[in-house]
Amino acid sequence: MLRESSIELGFSGSCKCLNWDKFLSIVLTCLLSHKAPYSPIFYNKIHNFFFYFHHSQSIGFYFKDDSNTIVSILNRARIFYKLEESR
């Protein structure tokens, strides 16, 4: 996917994801098989939060302040996943 997007090996800047479904299928496969050499970080500038998928198969979610968006994300995580919350 990086090669198709003309992103050079070793690039460490920011990228905008234009095909989230394709990206997730690739990155999650790499992470779950322990072949990902890095932990991609995703930052939402509008709602001031970021999250990452770690090669240990954990997901980190960091936010500055509660908002409707943050509450919605956390509620969805509680419903669909085993959320381990630490505030």
C-alpha positions in Angstrom: 0.0 0.0 0.0 2.8 2.4 0.8 4.6 1.6 -2.4 1.4 2.2 -4.4 1.1 5.6 -2.7 4.7 6.5 -3.6 5.7 6.7 0.1 9.4 6.1 0.5 10.8 3.5 2.8 11.7 5.1 6.1 9.2 8.0 5.8 8.3 9.2 9.3 5.9 12.1 8.6 2.1 12.3 8.6 -0.1 10.8 5.9 -3.8 11.2 5.2 -5.6 7.9 4.8 -7.9 7.9 1.8 -9.0 4.3 2.0 -9.6 3.4 5.6 -11.0 -0.1 5.0 -8.0 -1.1 2.8 -5.6 0.4 5.3 -7.2 -1.4 8.3 -7.2 -4.8 6.6 -3.5 -4.4 5.9 -2.3 -2.9 9.1 -4.4 -5.2 11.4 -3.1 -8.3 9.6 0.5 -7.1 10.1 -0.1 -6.3 13.8 -2.0 -9.5 14.6 0.7 -11.6 13.0 3.5 -9.6 14.8 5.0 -8.5 11.5 4.5 -4.7 12.1 7.8 -3.0 12.8 6.0 0.1 14.2 2.9 1.3 15.9 0.9 3.6 13.7 -0.6 6.6 15.5 -3.8 8.3 14.3 -4.6 11.9 15.4 -7.9 13.6 15.1 -7.2 17.3 14.9 -10.9 18.4 15.2 -11.7 16.4 18.3 -8.3 16.5 19.9 -7.6 12.8 20.4 -5.2 10.2 19.2 -5.1 6.4 19.2 -2.7 3.7 18.1 -2.5 0.0 17.4 0.5 -1.5 19.1 2.4 -4.6 17.9 1.5 -6.2 21.2 -2.1 -6.2 19.9 -3.3 -3.5 22.3 -5.0 -0.2 21.3 -4.2 3.0 23.1 -6.7 5.9 23.1 -5.7 9.3 24.5 -7.8 12.4 24.7 -7.5 15.8 26.5 -11.1 16.5 27.5 -14.4 14.6 27.5 -16.7 15.6 24.6 -19.7 14.0 22.8 -17.3 12.4 20.4 -15.1 10.9 23.1 -18.1 9.6 25.1 -19.5 8.1 21.9 -16.2 6.3 21.1 -15.8 5.0 24.7 -19.5 3.8 24.8 -19.0 1.9 21.5 -15.8 0.3 22.8 -17.6 -0.8 26.0 -20.4 -2.4 23.9 -18.3 -4.1 21.2 -15.0 -4.7 22.9 -13.5 -5.6 26.3 -12.6 -2.0 27.3 -10.0 -1.6 30.0 -10.4 2.0 31.0 -7.9 4.0 32.9 -8.4 7.7 33.4 
